[in-house]
């Protein structure tokens, strides 16, 4: 039987096999920003050059100013603008002229910067530039400059269009494939099946740890855990992440089996470098929310497309979510995952993380009971803890 089909062009094949054009542009743009090179953001006949301040050396910064005839501006996100006392709910643009590399960095993401006297409200196109920097796991402080449509020094740079990032999150972020699976014996848990999934937007490997023999036809206990190298690996006392990781595995075993997703989302989605900067601010007295705001971030930059995609590949359609964070449930619900209940996790408090836990409860909405009953005795050291 002959079935008439529309001819498949070379352009169609490329879109089907290699990914959507917008996704490819965004991923290339993010890689260029991480390398310290500018990208061009194009919209309806206009173009702006973009440079991530976080990756720009002093010489690259000076070259960018020269290539834009001194018309470049620094974008401050709404959280960073608020830190500097600006009433800029859409973020602000501050002229970079007459500012050297040190002063522009201080204005962009360091403590103690003075509010700029000259600024204007940012445009949606500039928001897209900052989102591209976040995709690259860089600070959202970006330099931007209009460059027009004529020949320029930026003609060889990668180009990105508005909507490319959203296209990537709606398509590539859901595209994972299993690449490895093997049992690994864990202390106090026994054999756990480690499954590696590769893919997603900007291509990262993600882990699914299958504990015991869960019944995938029912509601599966699931812990969605974001990576924390300081807490998970080195045993940092500043947070409860390592305890949540090990406690999650133990809870899954006690429930008869389940899945722990270990997602590459260091620093609540900001990346390891930004997290260490925020830790430095915490040493100066800020809490975790205010420390991230100094760097231009909101309270939680994580996304959960990868988690839902991996659970679907494991044929899990209904979960019992192990978390104290109602926002995590809302985030997963937003991608159509059926959550039948939220299962609370034990909390371990010590002298070092008590303020952090209270901040999560009071400013981020985590449901942490018992913290007010924990008292710091003068004789208690940092390693002694109370469990709730």
C-alpha angles and dihedrals in degrees: 000000000000119000119193112232131185111250115261110230127207089254091054093049091051092051092049099044106033102033137263116315092239093053092050092049093049094048092049091047092051091050091051093051090051089052089056095251127127124250129201123236112203128198129167099327097324129098135196127193115226130200125179108230091206092064100034119105119213091259093050090048092053091046090052091052091049093047091052094046091244093298096117120124132200116235118220118195118229093260092051092043090053090051088057092048097252120145093224112135089171094044128258139262117217122190110248096201115121091016120115124213095268095050094046090051091049090052093045104049115344131100123254099033117150120239109262116247093213123051143126136204117278124242128233090252090061090051087059090055091053090048089055090054090051090051086056089052090246130129112277092238103115135171115228135183135173110243104174126217101289127096114297143162088265097063093105094051124107113264127221129186131210110270094030093107093048089048089055093050092048095048119014094035088066096047112096132147130196111248104169140015130179140145117254122189110230127197112263091357107065126213114001122183109233111205121187120208121192128199137048130126110327089007115264130167115240130193132226115190113200110204119198118328108310120191102243091190091067135043105307122210106241133183116195105202125183116214119262111178093187095051103028098043108021101031098241113193092207093083140021096236098110091048090048091051096050092037090051092054091048091048091051090051092049090051091056097260141325145153131282114198112206105200127195095237105123116185094016088302100318100101133246097282094052090044091055090049089052090049088055090054090049089056086057091057106271122128121236095266095049091044091057091046089057087060093048098257132128121235094272125016097176125126129198108204090109092053094053093045092052093047090052091051088053088053092246112146101159127043144183101219118218105210145111091212114091089189090064089057090050090049093052092043088057090068095051099261112152109231113187096185146348114241113206120233126220115257124220115201128190135165092270100050103033094097090046092053092047090051091052089051100042102034105023101038099242112160101235114159125190100032093115089057091057110094126189105231116201089237095052116101128207094266098056112091143183121221124214 
